[in-house]
Amino acid sequence: MGSGDHPDRRLERRWATRYSFRADLEIEWGSAVLRASTRDISANGMFIEAVDPLWIGAGFTAHLNLKQPLKVDCSVKRIEPGRGMGVSVALAESESQKLYQDLLSSLSATGA
């Protein structure tokens, strides 16, 4: 570790601001539908609280239960056993992209 390195930054790989955000969601994984909730959200991912998280690399579709439902494609990037999983998000539809950006903008404006 160099003289300018801060020890806590070695483990911190996130580049996007995270906002505390609670919402129920459904995980569509193959023919299964699992229920979970979000803990936080950012421009490129979110943390999903789930008793039985999927494994790193698993892909699924999440349906966030908001006033205007939002569908996002997710890929598991990290696991916190007993707590949940950190996922990256991808938004295929332009309407979903707009809804997601609007959500982040509202969280940013309220200082969440």
C-alpha positions, 0 to 999 in steps of 0.5 A: 500500500502506497503512502497515499492509499487509504486502507478503506478505499482498497475494498470500495470499488463503487463509483456511483453514489448510493441512495438509501431506498426501500421498496418491495420487489419480485425476483423473476428467476426462471419459473420461480418468483421470489419476494425481496426488498431493496436496501439501497440503489445507484445508477448501476446497481442496488442491494437486495435484501433476501434471506436466500440470495442467488449466487454470484453471476446469476441473472434475473429480472426484478420487478420493483413495486413502485407507483409506476412498476419498474422492470430491471435486469440484474446480475449478482455481483456480491453476496452478504450471507444472511443479508442479501446480494449486491447486483448490477442493473441493466435497463433494456427499454427506454421507458424503464431507463427514464423511470430509473433515472427519474427515481435516482433524480428524486432520491438525489433531490431529497438527499436520501 
